Amino acid sequence: MHDRVVTATFRMWVRKVCVAAVALIVTVVVGCSDQSSDLSTAPGVTATESVTETIPAKAVTDSTATTETGPAPEATSATTVKTTTTTTTASPPQSSADYRERGPYPVGITTRMLVGRDVPDRVVYIYYPAAEDSISSLPPWTYSSLDAFDEAMRPLIPDVLVVDFTFERAYGDPEPAQGPFPVVLFSHGAGSYPTDYSELTIRLASWGMVVVAPDHYERDRMASTPLRSVERLADGDVDDLLAALEMIRSAGATADDPLVDLVPDHGPVSVIGQSAGAGAARRFALREDVSTWVGWAPSIGSDSSNPSVPALLIAADDDMVIDVNEVTEFVEAVSAPVGLLVLSNSGHNSFTDTCPAIAKQGGLVAFADQIMVDRRLLELGEDGCLASDTAASELWPVIAHATVAQIRNQLGSDDGSSLDPDRITELFGELVKAYRPAP
């Protein structure tokens, strides 16, 4: 009996490890070990009329973007210190701005540790505007697929599943640009990890934001394997966001901290989440210091408490995990000003760095026999990442523009015209299936 239990557990472990790594495997299955060439350019599209039955939609035109993807910084750590929390300074409002590509700042990435709480320690990734004169001797930043796994797990992962993702104009631990900059908290999806969204979080930081992305230890990629058995707390992810906010604000408590004065010690905060992380963002946005929240492929949650602050939800029209109609119903039911943008021909994983590699290798289902994963799970893993889907690299500029515009508008550094339906139409054409701005 014991042997059968162990065997069943091992099989489940194999499946979960493979599912966790499934978004990474195809980059190297046929010898591709560097994605930078795959992620470099998104071709333009021709505008066509596009409507949806559930949301008033406008045709929306050309979107071109470069995405830049190479050696990782050494992680630094700091103990979480609670501190009092000054007001964010905002630049003059921009009119009809274009946030499709990177902003004016090079980006720094560093890590800190959240420690000293009644939960296991966890890493926080910080993406911030870097000083231009501090990057000349630094190599481009790279993260590894292994980063999402504990040390004990890493030797169990075959070399073929190990992939590095490289980003130009992003660097490990350069000096910050002169701040302070507004804080944007980011909550990753269940079974995911903060770095999975680096293409988008780097874009946000390049526009003068400090993106603070804690690992949700109880629901990250490692937590999906039997090697980590932890209780998932009801609001544990919200607690992580709050602790990460206190940590970045406390960075100014010591003059020798390289992040000193990077963010104000109080003032408005924005929060973003993908999938389950969108639910965490919504719950965090009940705080009085939140100016806006943004949900990507949002799993909203079922409780009735909803923030009163403006929000933007960005959904995928063919999402196999989150029904876009349920997102629409949520937007129509809430009294708060919530906008909804639906990406065309897209899926749940269109928001992640690994999607282009999956598309390049023809999806994941073809590898079902090799990696012992149920076909249905592989279908979910490739959702939005097939050749028949809109390329994720074409959708990232849409997601980045709408998210940056939403945040800057609420901070007073964008006059709101960047989110006008006509402006979305002008920029994105058929990449957007439907768009309804917040009332």
N, C-alpha and C positions, 0 to 999 in steps of 0.2 A: 504493500500500500504506500509506504514511504517512497519507494522508488518511483511509483507512478506519479506521486505528487511532485517529486523533484523534476521528473521528466516534463510534466505539464508546465511547471514553473519555468523550466529552461526554454521550452518552446515559446511560451509567452514572452520571455525575455528577448529571444531572438527576434520575434515579430516586432516588439516595441523598439528594440535597438534599430532594426531596419527601417521602421516607420520614421523614427526620429532622424535617421540619416538619409532617408529616401530622397529628400530634396537635394542632397549633396552627391549621391552616388553616381548619377548620370554624367556629371562633369568629368569623371575619370574612368568610367567603365570602358570607354573606347579611346582612352589616352589623352583626354583634354585635362590639363592640370592648371591652366590659367584662364580666367574668364575675362580679362580686361578687353580683349578684342571683341568678345561677344556683346559686351555691355557698352560699347563706345558710342554708337550713333543710333538714334531713332529716326527712321525716314518720315517724311511728311505724308500727310493724307489729304485726300480731296474731300471737300465739304459736301455732304449730302443731307437731305432732310431726314430727321430722326425723331421719332416720337414714341411714347410709351402710353399704354392705356391707363396706367395708374397715376401718372404725374404729368402735369402740363410740361411739355418739353419743347425746346427750340433746337433747330439745327445748330450744331456747334462746330473751325477749319484748321488749318495747318498746325501741327505741333512737331517741332524738331527739338531734340535735346541731346546733349552729350552726357553720358554718365561716366564717371571715372572711378576705376576700380583699382597692389602690392605690398615690408617687414614690420611686425607688430611691436607696439611699445611694451615695455615691462610694466606690469601692473603695480600701481602704488596703492598704499592703504592708509586709512585714517579712521580713527575712532569717531563714532557719531557723537556730536556734542550739541545739546539743545541750546538755543540762543534766542534772544529777541529778534524779532524780525522786522527799509527805507523805500522810497517809492521809485519805481522804474522810470527812467528817463526815456522818452520816445522822440524819435526824429520827426520832422515836419511831415504831415500826411502826403503820401504819394497818390497821384491820380492815374487810373488805368495802368497800373504797374504790371510788369510781366515777370513772374517768378518761376517760369518754366525751367530755367537753367540755374546753375550755381550763382549765388550772390557774390558780393565783392570781397568777402573774407576767405582766406585759407582757413582750414578747420583743424583744430587740435582734438585729440582723443586721449583721455586718461581714464584710469579706474581708481575707485576708492572702495573700501569695505564698510558695510554697515555691521557694526559689532556692538556688543554690550546690551542687546535686547533679550527678551525671553524666547527668542526663536533662533534657529541656526544663523550664523553669519552668512552674508551674501554680498556679491559684488554689485557695484553701480558703475555703469559706463557713462562718461560725461563727454559730450560733443560740444565744442565751444569755438568762438571766433578766435583765431590765432593772430599774433603779431607778424606782419609780413617780413620783418627783418630777422625773425628767429627761425626761419624754415629752410634757409638756403643749404644747410649741410645735412638736413634730415631726409631719410628715405621715405617714400610713400608708405602710408599705414596699411598694414595687412592684418586680417584676423583669420583664424583657422577654424575649420569645422569642429576640431577637438575642443575648442574653448568652451563649448556648451556642456562638456562632460567632466565629471570628477576625475581626479588623478587615477583612482582605482579602476575606472571604466576605460580609460584611454588605451591601455595595452590590449584590450579586448576588441578594439575596432581595427579592422584590416586597413592596411595602408591605402588600399584602393578607395576607401571611403574618406580619406583625409584630403581636404581641399582648402586652399588659401584664397582669400578674396582681397584684392588690392585696389586702393583708391588713390588717385592722383589729387594733389592739392589738399590732402588730409595727412596728418602727421601725428606721431606719438609724442605727447608731452612737450609741445613747443610752448613758448611764452604766450600768455593770453594777450589779445588785443586790449586796448584801453576800454574799460567798461564804465559803468555797469551795463549788463545786458539782461533782458527779460528772461525769466525761467520758463521752460517748457518741460513738463514731466511727461514721460512716455511709459506706457504699460504694454508689455508684449502679450501675445496670445498664449493660450494653454498649449503645452508641449513645445513651446518655442523658446527663444533666448533673445536678450536685448540686441545682439549684433546682427540678427537676421534682417533687420530693417535699416542697416547702415546707409544704404544708398539714399534713403529718404531722410534719415536723421542728419546726415552730413549736409544735405541740401538745406535743411532748416537752419542749421548752425551757421552756414555760409551767409545767411541773411541777417545775422546779428542776433542770434538766440543761443541760449545755453540749454541744450537738451540733456536732461538727466533721466537715465533709463536704468532702474534697478532690476536685478534678476528676481523674479518671483519664485523663490526656491521651492515652494510647495507645489507649483504647477509649471515648472520649466521642463526642458527636454529630458534632463536627467531624472526628474520626478516621474516620467512616463515609463521608466524601467524598474524592474524589481529590486535593483541595487539601492534604491532610495525609497524607503517607506516612511512617509511623513503625513501627519494629519493636515488636511487643507482647511485653514481657518476661513470663516465666512467673509471677513473683510481683511484678510491677511495682505492681499495685494494693495488695498487702500492704505494700510499701515505702512507698507513698504514705500509707497509714494510719499507719504508724510515724512517718514524718517529720511528719505533721500532729499526732500526739500529742506529739512532742518540741517542736514549735513552740508549741502552746498551753500546754504546761508551762513553757516558757522565757519566756512572756510576763511572768512575775513577776521576771525577772532585772533589769529596769530599773524604777525607781520611777515614771517618767513614762509607762509603758505603760498605756493605758486599761484593759487586761485584767489588770492586776496583781492577783494573789490571786484570780482568778476560779476557778481550779481548783487542787487540791493538786499539789505537785510530784512526788508518787508516790502509789501506791495503786491500788485496783481500777478497771478500765476495762470498759465494755460496748461491744459492737460490733454494728451492724445492717447488713444489705445487702439490696438487692432484685435478684432475678434473678442475673446473674453476680456482682453485689456480695455476694450471700449466700455464694457460694463463697469470696470474699475474706474475708468475716467469719469463716467457718468456719476458714480457714487461719490468720487472725490470732489466733483464739481458742486456738491451741496455745500461746500465750505464758502464762507463769505469772501475769501481773498481770490477766488477763481474768476477770471474774466471771460473765459470761453472754454469749451471742450470740443474735441473732434474725435469721431469714431471712424475707423477704417474697417471695412467688412464687419460691421458692428454686431456683436452679440450683446444686446442691451440688458438683458436680465428681466426678471418677472416682478420685482417689487415695485410698489407704486410711487416711491419717492423720486421725484424728478427735479433737476436743477432749474432755476429760473433764468440762468444766464444764457446768452445766445450760444448756439451750437451748430456744427456742420457734420453731417453724416455722409461718408463716401462709401457707396455700396457697389458690389459687382453684380451685373445683371444675371449671370449664369452661375452664381455661387451655389455649390452643392451643400455647403454647411449652413449658411445663413440665407433664409428665404427673403429676397428683396421685397416681397409683398408685405412681410411682417415688419420690415424696417419702415416701409411706407406707412403702414397703419400706425406705427409708433409716432412718426412725424406728424401725422394728421390728428392724433389724439392729444398730444401734449399742448399745453398753453404757452410754453416758452417759445421764443423765436428760434426754430430749428430749420436749417436748410438741408436739402438732400440733393446729392449729385450721384448719378448712376453711371458707372463706367460701362462702355459697350463691349460685348463679347468677351467678358472677363470672368475670373473666378476668385476663389478665396485666397489663393496664394499669389495673386498678381501684385501684392504689396511687398513681396519678399525678394531679397537679393538673388536667390537661387533659381527663380523661375526661368530666366533665359537659358540656363544650362539644361534644365529639364526639357524645354522646347527643342533645343538643338539636338538632343539625343533621342527625340521622338517620343517623349513621355516616359512613364514608369511601368506601365502594364506589361510591356515586353520583357521586363526583368523579373516577373513574378516567380518563375521557376528557379532563377538563380539566387534570389534573396529570401525565399520562403515566406513571402508576405501575401496575405489574402488580396485577390484582385480588387475587391471593393476598397480596401485601404489604399492601394496604389492609385486607384481612380481619384480618391480624395486628395492624395498627395500631389497629383498632377493637375488638380483643378485650377484652371486659368493659365496653365503652362504648356498647352499643346500648340502645335503649328497652326491649328484651326482657330485658336484664340488670338485676340489682339496681343501683340508682344508686350510683355511687362515693361520693357524699356520705352515703349511709346506711351504707356499709361503713367509711368512715374512723373513726367512733367505735369500731367493733369493733377495728380494727387498733391505734388509739391506746391504747385501754384495755388490751388484752392486752399490748402492748409495754411500756407504762409499768409495768404491774403486774409483768411479768417482771423488768424491770430493778430496780425498787424492792424487790421481794422478795429478790433476790440481794444487794442493798446493805443489807438489814435495815430498810428504812423502810416495808415492807408485810409483813403477817404471812402472806401467801400465800392468804388467803381470797378475795381479789379474783379469783383464778384457779380457785377451786373450780368444778366443773361446775354445781352448783346456782346459783352466782352468775352464771356465764355464761348459764345458762338464764334467770334472772330479768331480766338486762339486755338480751338480744339476740334471743331468740326464734328465728324461722326465718332470721334473717340468718346464723346459723351452721349449716352443714350437718352438721358433725361436730366433735367436740372430745374430745381425749384429753390430759389433763394429764400432765406429766412424772412418771414413776414416783417 
